[in-house]
Amino acid sequence: MMMCSRLRPSLPHLLSLRLLGTTASRTVAVKQPDLLSATLAFEDPSAFRVKSWAELLRALGVFRLCSFPVLVNNCDKLMSIARTLLGRRGFSLLLRPTVYAQFVAGENEGEISQSMEKMSLLGLRPMLAVPIEEDLGESTGEKRYDDNMDAMLECVRMSHSNAWSKDPMMQLKITALLSPELCVKLTTLIAQQPYDLNLLVRAMNGEPISFPGLDESEVAHFLCGLQRLNKIAEASVSKVRVLVDAEYTYMNPALSLVTMAMMKKFNKDGAWIWNTYQCYLKESRSLLLEALQLAKTEGFCLGVKLVRGAYMDKESKLAEKEGRVDPIHQCWEDTNVSYNGSLDVMLDHISQKSERYRIIVASHNEESVRHAAKRMEELGIDKDGGSVCFGQLLGMCDHVSLTLAKEGYAVYKSVPYGSVDDTLPYLVRRAQENRTVLQGIRKERDLLRKELYRRLRLRKGSS
């Protein structure tokens, strides 16, 4: 029997998007490689030949820094000290050509367009992400939520109006538009008495609905939040696919409720609103099966972003503190079984009704990516037919993204954008959530180093 260990995996067994997760791959029996697995070996440093010298050296430098746990674990404190010592301008000058340039597309539409046009030439597609979210204790009021809505409407406009790729996508966090405190309360309420989706749809349409269990101010805020989400969905439908992120388990049921209501209203003829399923959760498979049944019953199309998950440490510590059963799988082997099993469920549905179901395989895990590609081939699902695509983070896992794109698969990169000040909290949070990934990018670093040595040999030979 295989021992189930909670040790962190090393690369190439990365995780998925939060895009991404914090668990990795299961040991499997060795078998003879078929043509597909040989093609998707992800071992060829030539994938990086498209990078300039500056991009190559920057990636090597940033990944080297990320390999030190003390730097990743304390990046928020270190950046705060650096900002104090260097001042705002000096700090920005330090970050922009390094960490910022590696993981962020740019600050304004001109800078973003340059990054996206280069990405398009490589066969990659952008999935823009507005770096805005909140957790408990961070609520900022209706004015800020309205400003966040405007930023997301601008994201819809940029994604649609620029010819960066066909079938554009963007990411959305509901906690940028609705307070986390209300989401937590809603999660408690619907566990006792589920809300009817029709109630939320009517509220989106502007009806003055009263929600059981909420006081007057909470109802007012909920109505405003639903109408903000409605405006974004109305602007994006038939233009840009909106992928709603999952967050913490103490608010996810409320987020899924709102997302399903949006699907019921806007996904009648296509999957324009998507939900995220975190496969490091023990309940992830049942949640996905429930969503599939709900989509069938209510008659809407289902879009799924499948990730491993990004909050493992916090979720486990919180469960221990509160005396609850840990919601996270006990080891990455179990998470990998969960991920690939949920992936198979979706691919089976897509093979039967590709017009009703869509999935983005949001993963840095090479084994899961190969598994998806192999099942697609077995089920006769087109590589670029629109129903299945792959996703990784901007600035990471390029050896997987570029190889997939070269083989004709639809590949998206999760692309945050904004100023250094706007994106810094987002980058710090992503670094801490994905520190296992950042500390384990040895394979990508080795491939980058091989490409660097190849260029140096060529230069030496020509001199």
N, C-alpha and C positions, 0 to 999 in steps of 0.2 A: 504493500500500500504506500502511495506517495505521501510523504509528510507534508503537512500544510504549514508553511512558514510565513511569518509576516516580515521577513527581511526584505529590504528594498531591492528591486531588480537592478541589474546593470544593463547598459545599452548593449545590443540593439533593442532590448525589450523596453521601449518607452511607453508613454501613455497616450491618452487621447486628450483633445481639445477641451478647453473650457470655452472655449474649445477644450481643455485637455485634462488628463487625469493623473493619478498618482499611483498606479499599480501597473504591473506589466505582464509578462508572458509566462505561459505554462510550458513545462517540459513535455515534449511529445515524442512518440516513437519515431526513430529515424526511418525514412523510406526513400526509395529512389526518386530523385527529383524529376518532375515532368517538365515539358517545354515551358509552361507558364511560370513555374517556380524558378526555373533557371533564368528566364527573362527578367523576373522581378527579384533579382538577387540583392539589389541595393548595395553592391560591393564595389561599384565602379566609380573611381574618383573623377572620371571624365565628365560626370554630371556637373562638376564645378568649373569646367572650362569656360562657361558663360560668364563667370564672375571676373570683375576687373581685379588688378593687383590690390587696389585699395580695399575692395570688398573682401577679398581673400584674407588679407592681413587683419582687417578689422574683426572678421568673424573668428579668426584664430585667437586674437587677443581677448575678445569678449568671452568666448567659450572657455579660455584658460582661466580667466577670473571667476567664471561661474563654477568652475570645478572645485573651488575652495568653500567648504561648508560654512566656515566662519563669516565669509563675505556675504553669501546668499542669506544666511539666517539673520544677519544683522544689517542688511542693506538699507533698511529704513533709517536706522540710527546713523549709519555711516554717511548716507546722503544728506541727512539733516546737519551733521557736523560740517560736511563739505560746503553746503549752502551757506552756513554761518561764516565759515572762514573765507570763502571765495566771493560771497555776495551773490545776488541773483544773476547778474550778467556773467560773472566769472563761472558760476556753476553751470549755466546754460551753455557757455562756450566749451566747457569740459564734456558735458553729456551729449551735445548734439552730434558731434562726429563719431561717437563711440556707441554707447548703449542705446541711446535714442535712435540713431541711424540704423542700428541693427534690427530693432523691433518695432519701430514706428514709421509710418509712410510719409509723414510730413505734417506741417502745421496748417497750410492753406491749400486751396484747391489746385494751385499751380504746382506746388511741391508734390502733392498727392498724385496729380496727373502724371508727372514724370516717373514716379515709382510704379504706377499702375501700367503705364505704357511699356515699360521695360518688362514687367511681369507678364503682360500680354504676349510680348515677343517670345517669351519662354514657354508659352502654352499654359500659363497659370492664370487663374481667375481670382479677382479680389472679392473678399467678403468683408465689407467695411464694418468696423465696430466703434461706436461712440463710447469712449472710455468713461462712462458715468454709471455709478451704482451706489447703493447705500446699504448699511447694515443697521442693526438695532442701535439706537442712540445717536444716529447721524441724520435724522430727518431735518429738512431745511425749510419746509413750508411750501404753499401752493405756488408762489411766484417762481421758486427755483424749479419746481416740477414743470411749470409751463415753459420755462426757459429750456429745460431738458427736452421737452416735446418739440420745441422749435429746432433744436440741434438734430433731433432724429428725423424731422421732416426734411431738413437740409441734407441729411445722409441719404434719404430716399431720393431726393432730387439729383444729388451727385452720382449715385449708383445707376440711376436710369438715364440721365442726360449724356453722360460720357460713354463713348463706345469702347469701354475697357474690356468687356466680355459679353457674350450672350448669356442670357438667363442670370442676371445679377442677383446677389444675395446681400443681406446685411444682418447684423446681430442686434438684439435688443434685450435689455434687462428691465424687467417690470419694476424693480425697486428704484429705478430712476424716475418713475412716474407715479408711484404709489408707495406710501410709507411702509417700511418693514414692520413697524408696530401693528399696523392694520392687517398686513399679510399674516402675521403670527396669530392675531385674534381670529381672523377668518379661518385659519387652519384648525384652530380649536373648535370653532362653531360648526364647521362642515363635517367634522369628525362625529359630532353628535346628531346633526340634522343637515344632510346635504342640500345645497342650493340647486334649484332647477336652472339649467343653462338658459332657458328662455327668459328667466328673470334678468339675467345679466345682459342678454341681447337687447331686451327692451330698454334697459338702463343705458346701453350704448347708443340707442336710438333717441335718447333724450327724455324718456319718460321718467317722471318723478317716482321712482320705486323706493319702497321701504324694505330694508333687509332685516330679517329677524336676528336679534341679538346685538345689533349695533345701535349706539346712541345717535342723536341727531347730527352731531359734528362728524362722527365717523361715517354716517351715511352720506353726508355732503361731500366728504373727501373721497369716498369710494366712487360716487357718481362722477366727480371731476376726473378721477383717475381713469375710469372706464371710458369716458368721453375723449380723454387724451389718447388712449390706445386706439379708439375708434377712428380718430382723425389720421393717425399714422397708418392704420390698416387701409382706410379709404384711399390714401395717397399712394399706397404701395401695390394694391391689388392689380393684377395683370401687368405689373411693371417690375417689381422687386420682391423677391421672396424674403420674408421676415422670419428669422430664426430666434425664437425666444429662449434665453438661457435658463437652465435650472440653477438654483442657488443652494441654500441650506435646507436640511430636512424639516426644520421647525417652521419654514414658510412655503416649502415647495407645493404642498397640496393646494394652497390658495393661488399660487402662480399657475399651476396646471388648470385649475378651475377657470381662471380668467382666459388663459390661452385656448382652452377648449371652447369657451363661449365665442372667442374670436374666430376659431375654425368653423364653428357652426354657422356663423354669419357670412364669412368671407371665403370659405373653401368649398363651395358648392360645385364649382366646375374645375377646380385645380387646387393644388397644395400651395397656397400663398403664405399662410401662417403655419409655422412648424413649432413643435415642442421638443425639449431635450430630455433624454433619459440617461441617468447616471448608473452605469452597470457595476460600479463598486458597491452599490446598495443591494442588500439582500432582497428587497422587494421590487427591484427594477423590472424583472421579467413579468411579474404579475401586473405592474403598472402599465407596461407596454401592451400586454394582452387586453387589459381593460380599455385602453385607448383604441385599440383595433376594433373591439366590440362596439364601443361607443360611436366610432366613426361609421360603422356599418349600420347601427341602429338609427343614428341621427342623419345619416345620408351625406356626410361631408368627407372630403379627401384628407388623408393624414400625411403630414410631413414630419419626419423624425430626424433629429440630430442625435446620433449615438456616440456617447463619450464614456470614458471610464469614470471620471469624476475628479474634482479638484480640491475637495475639502476634507480629505481623509483624517488628517491629524486632529483638526478642530472638532469634527463630528464624533470621533472616538473619545476624545477628552471630555466633551460635553456629556456624552452618554454615561461615562464613568462617574462624572461629578454628580449627575442627577440620578444615578442608580438605575439607569435604563439598560436594556440589552443593546449592545453596540450594533448600529444599523449597517455597518460596513462589513463586507466579507472578511473572513479571518485571514486570508492570504491572497496573494496575487494570482495563484493558480485558480482559485475559485472565481476571482473577478474575471479572469481570462475566459473561463468556461461560460460565465454569465454574459460577457460581451459577445463572444462568438455565437452563443446560442440565440441571443436576441437578434443578432445580425442575420442568422439563418432564418428566423421567423419572418423578418421584414423582406428578405430576398425571395422567400417562397411566395409571400403575398404579391410582391412586385412582378414576379414571373407570371402570375395569373391575371393581375389587373394593374398593369403598369401606369395606367392613366389615373388611378385612384390613390396610389401610394408612392412616396419618395423617401429616400434616406441619404444622409451624408455620413459617411464612415469617417468620423472625426477622431483620428487616431494617429499617433506616432509609432505605434506598435507594429513592427514589420510583419510579424506572424499573422496578426489580424488583417492587415492590409492584403497579404498574400491569400489568406483564407477567403476574403471578400472577392478578390479577383478570380480565384479558382471557382467559387460557387457561381459567380456571374457567368463564367464560361460554360459551366455544367448546365445551368438553367436557361442558357440562350439569351441572357440580358445584355443589351448593347452597351459597349464601353462608354459611349457618349450619347446615349439615348435620352438622357435627362432624368431618369428615375433613380439612378445611383451615381453618387459622386464621392470624392474623397476630400478631406480637409486637414490642414496642419497650420501651425502658427507661423506668421511672418518672421523670418530670421532664424528659423529652426527647422530641422528635419528636411532640408532642401534635397538631400540625396534621395529621399523617398518621393517627395513632391515632383522633382524633375524627372525621375525615372518613370513615374506613373504618367506624367504628361507626355513624355516621349513615346510611350506605348499606346497613347490615344485615349487615356481615361480623362474624365472631367475632374480637375483638381482645383480646389479653392485654398487660398491662404487667408487666415483670419488677420485682418489689417486694422489695428488701432491707428488713430490719427488725432492731431491736436498739438498744442504748444507743450513745451517741456513741463511747465507748471500743471497743465491739465492732465497730461498723461503720466506724470510721475507717480501719483497714488495708485493708478491702475497697474503700472509696471511693477511697483513694489509688491502689491497684492498678488499679482500673477507669479512673481518670482518666489514668494514665500509659499504659495499654494503648490507650485510646480518645482520646488527645489530638488526633488528627487530626479526630475528630468534634467534640470540645469546641471546638477552635479554628475550626471551620468552620460553626458554627451560625448563620451570618449570616441565612439565609432565615427561620428561626424567630424570630430576634431582630427582624427587620424586620416580620414579621407581628404580633408582640407590640406593637411600637411603633405600628403602624397602629391596632391596637385601642385602645391608650392614647390616641392623638390623637383617635380617634372619640369616646371618652368625654369627653375634655376639651372637645371642640367641643359636645357635647350639654349638658354642664354650663354652658358659657359661654352657649349659646343659651337655656337655661332660666332664667338669672339676670337 
